[in-house]
Amino acid sequence: HPNGELACSSFHAQLPKLTKQDFMGTRVQIFVNNLPTPLSMVLDRDLICCFDDGGYRATSEELDMMNLKPGRNAIRYEMIHPCNNDRRYTVKADIHLWNVTDKIVVVDIDGTVTKTDVAGFGAEKLGYEYIHGGVCEAVSAIARNGYRVLFLTSRAITLAHSTRD
């Protein structure tokens, strides 16, 4: 932010569907770059992590407590089972710290990078070329020119790893 405060988009982390036990209100610890932070979130009734105020956006002070480094940072949400301390549930993601002056280009994957928004994620496994010609070169050129590239997709989070590959 121009005034020196950190700002972010919403945090959206949902733990895997657990048994019918009621985990609402259970604390979820936040780790950044494999280090614990003083921050935690709480599970709402849909097992989605939220901050104590019920929201999904961290304050500037909370972001500062995460000790983010410029660029990509690994974030891990970890819940210890309230009845069995040996059971841990984790969700891993990346969080990026960018400067307010960074130039950003948003690239839609589904139907823009890929030839189809429906079958794009499965075509490669079947041996079909599914990426529009020249897209990789164009995105690489954009990045070489100093732009941060943010990829956008409507794919399920379970496909995140294969989408990145």
C-alpha positions as CSV (number, residue, x, y, z in Angstrom):
1,H,0.0,0.0,0.0
2,P,1.3,3.5,-0.7
3,N,1.1,4.5,2.9
4,G,3.5,1.6,3.9
5,E,0.8,-0.7,5.2
6,L,0.5,-4.3,3.9
7,A,-2.7,-5.3,2.2
8,C,-4.0,-8.6,0.8
9,S,-6.8,-10.4,-0.9
10,S,-8.9,-12.8,1.1
11,F,-7.4,-16.0,2.6
12,H,-9.3,-19.0,1.5
13,A,-8.3,-22.3,3.1
14,Q,-10.6,-25.2,3.7
15,L,-9.5,-28.3,5.5
16,P,-10.4,-31.7,4.1
17,K,-13.9,-32.9,5.0
18,L,-13.5,-34.5,8.4
19,T,-15.8,-36.9,10.2
20,K,-19.1,-35.8,11.6
21,Q,-17.4,-34.5,14.7
22,D,-18.0,-30.8,15.3
23,F,-14.7,-29.0,14.5
24,M,-16.3,-25.5,14.3
25,G,-14.2,-23.2,16.5
26,T,-11.1,-25.3,16.3
27,R,-7.9,-23.2,16.0
28,V,-5.7,-23.5,12.9
29,Q,-2.1,-22.4,13.3
30,I,-0.4,-20.5,10.4
31,F,3.2,-21.3,9.4
32,V,5.1,-19.2,6.9
33,N,8.3,-20.7,5.3
34,N,8.0,-23.5,7.7
35,L,8.2,-21.2,10.7
36,P,5.3,-20.8,13.2
37,T,3.7,-17.4,13.3
38,P,1.8,-15.8,16.2
39,L,-1.3,-15.9,13.9
40,S,-4.0,-18.4,14.0
41,M,-7.4,-18.8,12.4
42,V,-10.5,-20.6,13.5
43,L,-12.7,-23.1,11.6
44,D,-16.2,-21.9,10.7
45,R,-19.2,-24.2,10.3
46,D,-18.1,-25.1,6.7
47,L,-14.6,-25.9,8.0
48,I,-13.2,-22.9,6.2
49,C,-10.5,-21.0,8.1
50,C,-11.4,-17.5,9.1
51,F,-9.9,-14.9,11.4
52,D,-11.3,-14.1,14.8
53,D,-13.5,-11.4,13.4
54,G,-15.2,-13.9,11.1
55,G,-13.5,-12.4,8.0
56,Y,-11.0,-13.9,5.6
57,R,-8.8,-10.9,5.1
58,A,-5.7,-10.3,7.3
59,T,-5.1,-6.9,8.7
60,S,-1.9,-5.0,7.9
61,E,-0.7,-5.9,11.4
62,E,-1.5,-9.6,11.0
63,L,0.4,-9.6,7.7
64,D,3.4,-8.0,9.3
65,M,3.4,-10.7,12.0
66,M,3.9,-13.3,9.2
67,N,7.4,-12.0,8.4
68,L,6.9,-12.4,4.7
69,K,9.9,-12.1,2.4
70,P,9.7,-10.4,-1.0
71,G,8.3,-12.8,-3.7
72,R,6.9,-16.3,-3.0
73,N,6.5,-17.6,0.5
74,A,5.2,-21.0,1.6
75,I,2.1,-20.9,3.8
76,R,0.8,-23.8,5.8
77,Y,-2.5,-24.0,7.7
78,E,-2.3,-26.7,10.4
79,M,-5.0,-28.0,12.7
80,I,-4.2,-30.4,15.5
81,H,-7.1,-32.8,16.1
82,P,-8.8,-31.5,19.4
83,C,-9.2,-35.1,20.7
84,N,-6.0,-36.7,19.3
85,N,-2.8,-34.6,19.3
86,D,-1.2,-37.0,16.9
87,R,-3.7,-36.2,14.1
88,R,-2.7,-33.2,12.1
89,Y,-4.6,-31.8,9.1
90,T,-2.7,-29.4,6.8
91,V,-3.3,-27.2,3.8
92,K,-0.3,-25.9,1.9
93,A,-0.3,-22.9,-0.5
94,D,1.9,-20.0,-1.6
95,I,1.5,-16.4,-0.6
96,H,3.4,-13.7,-2.5
97,L,4.7,-10.4,-1.2
98,W,4.8,-7.8,-4.0
99,N,5.7,-4.2,-3.9
100,V,2.9,-1.7,-4.4
101,T,4.7,-0.4,-7.6
102,D,5.0,-3.9,-9.2
103,K,3.4,-4.2,-12.6
104,I,1.0,-7.2,-12.7
105,V,-0.6,-9.0,-15.7
106,V,-3.5,-11.4,-15.0
107,V,-3.6,-14.4,-17.3
108,D,-6.7,-16.6,-17.5
109,I,-5.8,-20.2,-17.9
110,D,-9.1,-21.8,-18.9
111,G,-9.9,-21.2,-22.6
112,T,-7.2,-18.5,-22.9
113,V,-3.9,-20.4,-22.2
114,T,-5.7,-23.7,-22.9
115,K,-7.7,-24.4,-26.0
116,T,-10.7,-25.4,-24.0
117,D,-11.8,-24.4,-20.5
118,V,-13.5,-27.8,-19.9
119,A,-11.0,-30.4,-21.2
120,G,-7.8,-28.5,-20.9
121,F,-6.7,-30.2,-17.7
122,G,-7.3,-33.7,-19.0
123,A,-6.1,-33.4,-22.6
124,E,-2.4,-33.6,-21.9
125,K,-2.9,-37.0,-20.1
126,L,-4.5,-38.3,-23.3
127,G,-1.7,-37.1,-25.4
128,Y,-3.4,-34.0,-26.9
129,E,-1.8,-30.6,-27.2
130,Y,-4.1,-28.3,-25.3
131,I,-2.2,-25.1,-25.0
132,H,-2.6,-22.4,-27.6
133,G,0.6,-21.9,-29.7
134,G,2.9,-19.1,-28.6
135,V,1.2,-18.6,-25.2
136,C,4.2,-19.9,-23.2
137,E,6.6,-17.7,-25.1
138,A,4.3,-14.6,-24.7
139,V,3.9,-15.1,-20.9
140,S,7.7,-15.6,-20.6
141,A,8.3,-12.4,-22.5
142,I,5.9,-10.5,-20.3
143,A,7.8,-11.8,-17.2
144,R,11.2,-10.9,-18.7
145,N,9.9,-7.3,-19.2
146,G,9.5,-7.0,-15.4
147,Y,5.8,-7.9,-15.0
148,R,4.5,-10.2,-12.3
149,V,2.3,-12.8,-13.8
150,L,-0.8,-13.9,-11.9
151,F,-2.6,-16.9,-13.3
152,L,-6.3,-17.2,-12.8
153,T,-8.4,-20.4,-13.0
154,S,-11.7,-21.7,-12.0
155,R,-10.4,-25.3,-11.6
156,A,-10.9,-27.2,-8.4
157,I,-8.1,-26.8,-5.9
158,T,-7.5,-30.5,-6.1
159,L,-6.1,-29.8,-9.6
160,A,-3.7,-27.1,-8.5
161,H,-0.6,-29.3,-8.7
162,S,-1.3,-30.7,-12.1
163,T,-2.3,-27.2,-13.4
164,R,1.1,-25.8,-12.2
165,D,2.9,-28.6,-14.0
